Structures are given as C-alpha cells and as structure tokens.
C-alpha cells in the first residue's frame, strides 16, 4: 500500500520523502534529533520553518505481543513526537484498521492490540500543541484492480459493493486524497479517529 500512496502523492505533485518502518525500528535512539533528521533528511527544506505532512501506513506482522506493542510505540509515538519538535507544524494521518475494535480470527492478538494502541497514541497527541494527528480507520478497501486482482478478490469486492448498494468502497487513491485533505486543512482536527469505509461497517452490526 505504501508504494501506491507514494505514486498517488507524486501524481498530485507533492514533495515526497519516504521512510520505512524497518528504518525507524533500526534507529538506535529514535528520540534524538540527529537520528530523526537522518530518517527524513532532505536538504531542500528547513524543518524548523516547515509545515510537514506525514502519512503512516506501516504494516508489519509480529506475533509476540510485547514486541508488537514496542514497535508500535517506536513508530507511531516516539518517532512522530520527536519529529514534531523539529517542525513548525506536523500534520499526521495514521492509517489504522477496524480490527482495533473487532476480532479477526485470521489475525494474531498482537495485531489487534497494536491497532488499539495506535488509537490511544493519536488521542494522547493532543498534548503537543504543534502536532495535528488523526487516524483514518479502514475496513475493506479496493487495493487491487484490473489485471492485478485475482478472481477471488474481484468477487469479494463485487459482493461488498452490492452490500453497500453502489461503488462506495474507498480506493488507495481516495484514501490518500482524504489523508492529504486532513493534512492540508487550515485548522485540522486533532486526536480524532475517522471511519472511512463507505458505510460498510454500519452494515455489519
């Protein structure tokens, strides 16, 4: 999903810097200014004067609960909060999952706890005045289209769209556009969890 988001951002003409979850987790001291700057280094901008937008779309699978929660803290809290100290304004959108409030038998416990922790970190971010951090909670969305989609996946998408009564499922492009709209608002919300699934979760109660 990350590469699709980057492609869309470049199509929209955004200045894009990419950093992987592996790079963040591999940092010896993620709270140091020097290490954070190395992760987002770009000589063309001055962070101290910049309004920076950040989309967190990291996905990793760690079945060990303590390790999963530790990783989530390092990425969603420690890295973001450290970066916010270096920017004039930091606007962050975390791409989360409905799994934070439901149980998906296919996913380990650690995944669900991590998604819950994301939401808690976003709420706590209101403590930092220069940080505008929100979470987009996703359910099913259209990740693959055309020749990239298997027959089984295409059938699942068709069934979901019929349940919704129209072609209302988000796509990666529309998710990216929504994240950009939140980031670029003159007065963004703070600490919010916003469900974006075309109303699908309302049909599953």
Secondary structure, DSSP 4 states (H G I P E B T S, - for coil): -HHHHHHHHHHTT-------HHHHHT-S-TTSHHHHHHHT--TT--GGG-EEEEEE-------SHHHHHHHHIIIIIIIHHHHHTTSSEEEEEEEEEGGGTS--TTS-HHHHHHHHHHHHHHHHGGGSTTEEEEEEEE-S-B---GGGS-HHHHHHHHHHHHHHTSS---BHHHHHHHHHHHHH-TT---S-EEE-STTGGGG--
